[in-house]
Amino acid sequence: MRVVADWARQESWGVRLEWGLAGARALGPGSACVVVVDVLSFTTSVSVAVERGTRVLPYPWRDGGAAEFAAQRGAVVAVGRRSVSEQQPWSLSPAGLRRAPAAERLVLPSPNGSAISAAVDGVPVIAGCLRNATAVAGWIVRQGWGTVRQPVSVVAAGEHWPGEDLLRPAIEDWVGAGAIVAALARSGAGPLSPEAAAAMAGSVGITDIPTLIADCASGRELADSGFAGDVAVATELDVSAVVPVLTNGAFDDAR
């Protein structure tokens, strides 16, 4: 088991922030909860699905056993955006999930937000995004979390460089994480770690978040692939009241 140095744990703060799977593993132990932020598109898709009554089971994208995993749990499995069909209309596309029939249980693989969610052990995991930032923060504070004794760790999922197992810090996740930190601060959580404070400053200082995210690398990637609708759904700001919490292996609304 890898030992995380004290300086990396942000232990003096009630709201902490890190990047990716390694960041979640560093901050998760000792946290009251971990908020995973993968705006394009895992946690946005979770918010859309949970709004429709679907329980979402995270599963790492690179593991080819997703179909078997789903069958064992009485769930349907999401496929790649370009592989949807009448028989399998579910994918990581939040816009597509709105059009698809609402499944009772959905396995939703992704290499970033889903993999991080599945890897965090021993503490509640919450799916946060721009659509539900205020709802997530309010629920967390009502649990008594977001203090030095009961810290909240916000994890910006980031992306991977194509063909590389290397983290690409993604501006949409930085902005989404900052929005959740800002909502936590407004609700009385804190103090904020420097990392969390920097993300909050970056988020609240942006006057047009939808345009920024549509124009960023990840937004352009989706638009160039024909999925600009996913970016539009992901930049619906604070429209959702759902608080998806990972319980018994599936995200469900905690309210």
C-alpha positions as CSV (number, residue, x, y, z in Angstrom):
1,M,0.0,0.0,0.0
2,R,1.4,3.4,-1.1
3,V,2.1,5.8,1.8
4,V,1.0,9.3,1.2
5,A,3.2,12.0,2.6
6,D,1.6,14.3,5.2
7,W,2.1,17.4,3.1
8,A,0.0,15.9,0.3
9,R,-3.1,15.2,2.5
10,Q,-4.3,18.8,3.0
11,E,-5.2,17.7,6.5
12,S,-5.5,21.3,7.9
13,W,-8.5,22.1,5.8
14,G,-12.3,21.3,5.9
15,V,-12.6,21.4,2.0
16,R,-9.8,19.9,0.0
17,L,-9.2,19.3,-3.7
18,E,-7.0,17.1,-5.9
19,W,-6.9,15.6,-9.3
20,G,-7.6,12.1,-10.7
21,L,-7.4,8.6,-9.3
22,A,-4.1,9.2,-7.4
23,G,-5.6,12.4,-5.8
24,A,-8.7,10.4,-4.7
25,R,-6.5,7.7,-3.2
26,A,-4.4,10.4,-1.4
27,L,-7.3,12.4,0.1
28,G,-10.1,9.7,0.4
29,P,-8.8,8.1,3.6
30,G,-9.9,10.2,6.5
31,S,-12.5,12.2,4.5
32,A,-16.1,12.3,5.5
33,C,-16.9,12.0,1.8
34,V,-15.3,12.3,-1.7
35,V,-17.0,14.3,-4.4
36,V,-16.0,13.1,-7.9
37,V,-16.3,15.7,-10.7
38,D,-16.2,14.5,-14.3
39,V,-18.2,17.1,-16.2
40,L,-17.7,15.7,-19.7
41,S,-19.3,13.3,-19.1
42,F,-19.5,10.7,-16.3
43,T,-20.9,12.7,-13.3
44,T,-23.2,14.7,-15.6
45,S,-24.5,11.5,-17.0
46,V,-25.1,10.2,-13.5
47,S,-27.1,13.3,-12.6
48,V,-29.3,12.9,-15.7
49,A,-29.9,9.2,-15.1
50,V,-30.6,9.5,-11.4
51,E,-33.1,12.3,-12.1
52,R,-35.0,9.7,-14.1
53,G,-35.0,7.1,-11.3
54,T,-32.0,5.0,-12.6
55,R,-29.5,3.5,-10.2
56,V,-26.0,3.9,-11.8
57,L,-23.3,1.4,-11.2
58,P,-19.7,2.7,-12.0
59,Y,-17.3,0.5,-13.8
60,P,-13.8,1.1,-15.1
61,W,-13.8,1.7,-18.9
62,R,-10.7,-0.4,-19.6
63,D,-12.0,-3.6,-18.0
64,G,-13.7,-5.7,-20.7
65,G,-16.0,-7.4,-18.2
66,A,-18.7,-4.7,-18.0
67,A,-21.3,-6.8,-19.7
68,E,-20.8,-9.7,-17.4
69,F,-20.7,-7.3,-14.4
70,A,-24.1,-5.9,-15.5
71,A,-25.6,-9.3,-16.1
72,Q,-24.7,-10.4,-12.6
73,R,-26.4,-7.3,-11.1
74,G,-29.5,-7.3,-13.2
75,A,-28.5,-4.1,-15.0
76,V,-28.1,-2.9,-18.6
77,V,-24.7,-1.7,-19.7
78,A,-23.9,1.5,-21.5
79,V,-21.9,1.3,-24.7
80,G,-19.8,3.8,-26.6
81,R,-21.5,6.9,-27.9
82,R,-21.2,5.6,-31.5
83,S,-22.3,2.1,-30.7
84,V,-25.8,2.9,-29.4
85,S,-28.6,0.9,-31.0
86,E,-32.3,0.2,-30.5
87,Q,-31.3,-2.7,-28.3
88,Q,-28.7,-0.8,-26.4
89,P,-29.6,2.9,-26.4
90,W,-27.6,3.8,-23.3
91,S,-24.1,5.4,-23.4
92,L,-21.9,7.9,-21.6
93,S,-23.8,10.7,-23.5
94,P,-26.0,12.7,-21.1
95,A,-28.1,14.0,-24.0
96,G,-28.5,10.4,-25.2
97,L,-29.5,9.2,-21.8
98,R,-32.3,11.8,-21.8
99,R,-33.7,10.2,-25.0
100,A,-33.2,6.6,-24.0
101,P,-35.7,4.6,-22.0
102,A,-35.1,5.0,-18.3
103,A,-33.4,1.9,-17.1
104,E,-33.8,0.6,-13.5
105,R,-30.1,-0.2,-13.2
106,L,-27.3,1.0,-15.5
107,V,-23.7,0.1,-15.6
108,L,-21.9,3.2,-16.8
109,P,-18.2,2.6,-17.6
110,S,-15.7,5.5,-18.0
111,P,-12.0,5.7,-17.7
112,N,-12.0,8.7,-15.4
113,G,-15.0,9.5,-13.2
114,S,-16.3,6.0,-13.1
115,A,-12.9,4.5,-12.4
116,I,-12.3,6.9,-9.6
117,S,-15.7,6.3,-8.1
118,A,-15.3,2.6,-8.1
119,A,-11.8,2.8,-6.6
120,V,-12.7,5.0,-3.5
121,D,-13.2,2.7,-0.5
122,G,-14.6,3.2,2.9
123,V,-16.2,6.7,2.5
124,P,-19.3,8.0,0.7
125,V,-18.7,9.0,-2.9
126,I,-20.9,11.7,-4.4
127,A,-21.2,12.5,-8.2
128,G,-20.9,16.2,-8.5
129,C,-21.1,18.4,-11.6
130,L,-22.2,21.9,-12.8
131,R,-25.8,20.8,-12.9
132,N,-26.1,19.9,-9.2
133,A,-23.3,21.8,-7.5
134,T,-25.5,23.7,-5.0
135,A,-27.6,20.6,-4.2
136,V,-24.5,18.5,-3.5
137,A,-23.0,21.2,-1.3
138,G,-26.2,21.7,0.7
139,W,-26.6,18.0,1.3
140,I,-23.0,17.6,2.5
141,V,-23.2,20.5,4.9
142,R,-26.5,19.1,6.3
143,Q,-24.6,15.9,7.2
144,G,-22.2,18.0,9.3
145,W,-19.4,17.5,6.9
146,G,-17.0,20.1,5.5
147,T,-15.0,20.8,8.6
148,V,-11.5,20.1,9.7
149,R,-12.8,17.1,11.7
150,Q,-15.1,15.9,8.9
151,P,-13.4,17.1,5.7
152,V,-14.8,17.0,2.2
153,S,-12.4,16.0,-0.6
154,V,-13.4,17.2,-4.1
155,V,-11.7,15.3,-6.9
156,A,-11.5,16.8,-10.4
157,A,-11.4,13.6,-12.5
158,G,-9.5,15.0,-15.5
159,E,-8.9,13.2,-18.8
160,H,-6.3,11.0,-20.3
161,W,-4.1,11.9,-23.2
162,P,-5.1,9.8,-26.3
163,G,-3.1,6.6,-26.3
164,E,-1.4,7.4,-23.0
165,D,-2.0,6.5,-19.4
166,L,-1.2,10.1,-18.4
167,L,-3.6,12.5,-16.7
168,R,-4.7,15.6,-18.7
169,P,-6.0,18.2,-16.3
170,A,-9.3,19.2,-17.9
171,I,-10.6,22.8,-17.5
172,E,-14.2,21.6,-17.3
173,D,-13.5,19.5,-14.2
174,W,-11.5,22.4,-12.6
175,V,-14.4,24.7,-13.2
176,G,-17.0,22.1,-11.9
177,A,-14.9,21.4,-8.9
178,G,-14.6,25.1,-8.2
179,A,-18.3,25.5,-8.5
180,I,-18.9,22.8,-5.8
181,V,-16.2,24.3,-3.6
182,A,-17.9,27.8,-3.9
183,A,-21.3,26.3,-3.0
184,L,-19.7,24.5,0.0
185,A,-18.2,27.8,1.1
186,R,-21.5,29.6,0.7
187,S,-23.1,27.0,2.9
188,G,-20.5,27.5,5.7
189,A,-18.0,24.7,5.0
190,G,-14.3,25.3,5.4
191,P,-11.7,26.4,5.8
192,L,-10.6,25.8,2.2
193,S,-7.3,24.4,1.3
194,P,-5.2,26.5,-1.1
195,E,-6.0,24.0,-3.9
196,A,-9.7,24.3,-3.2
197,A,-9.6,28.1,-2.9
198,A,-7.8,28.4,-6.3
199,A,-10.4,26.3,-8.0
200,M,-13.2,28.3,-6.5
201,A,-11.5,31.6,-7.6
202,G,-11.2,30.2,-11.1
203,S,-14.8,29.2,-11.3
204,V,-16.5,32.2,-9.8
205,G,-14.4,34.5,-11.9
206,I,-15.7,33.1,-15.2
207,T,-18.6,35.2,-16.5
208,D,-19.7,32.7,-19.2
209,I,-19.1,29.1,-18.2
210,P,-21.1,27.4,-21.0
211,T,-19.1,29.2,-23.7
212,L,-15.8,28.6,-21.9
213,I,-16.5,24.8,-21.7
214,A,-17.8,24.6,-25.2
215,D,-14.6,26.2,-26.5
216,C,-12.2,24.2,-24.3
217,A,-10.3,21.1,-25.6
218,S,-12.8,18.6,-24.2
219,G,-15.8,20.6,-25.5
220,R,-14.3,20.9,-29.0
221,E,-13.5,17.2,-29.0
222,L,-17.2,16.3,-28.3
223,A,-18.5,18.8,-30.8
224,D,-16.2,17.6,-33.5
225,S,-17.4,14.1,-32.9
226,G,-21.1,15.2,-33.3
227,F,-21.9,15.4,-29.6
228,A,-22.2,19.1,-28.9
229,G,-25.5,18.3,-27.2
230,D,-23.6,16.6,-24.4
231,V,-21.7,19.8,-23.7
232,A,-25.0,21.8,-23.6
233,V,-26.4,19.4,-21.0
234,A,-23.2,19.5,-19.0
235,T,-23.3,23.3,-18.8
236,E,-26.8,23.6,-17.5
237,L,-25.9,25.4,-14.3
238,D,-27.5,24.4,-11.0
239,V,-30.7,23.0,-12.6
240,S,-30.7,19.6,-10.7
241,A,-31.6,18.9,-7.1
242,V,-30.4,15.3,-7.2
243,V,-27.5,14.2,-4.9
244,P,-26.2,10.9,-6.3
245,V,-24.4,9.0,-3.6
246,L,-22.7,5.7,-4.2
247,T,-24.6,3.2,-2.0
248,N,-24.2,-0.6,-2.2
249,G,-22.3,-0.2,-5.5
250,A,-24.7,2.1,-7.2
251,F,-25.4,5.9,-7.3
252,D,-28.8,6.8,-6.0
253,D,-30.4,10.1,-4.9
254,A,-29.6,10.7,-1.3
255,R,-32.4,13.2,-0.7
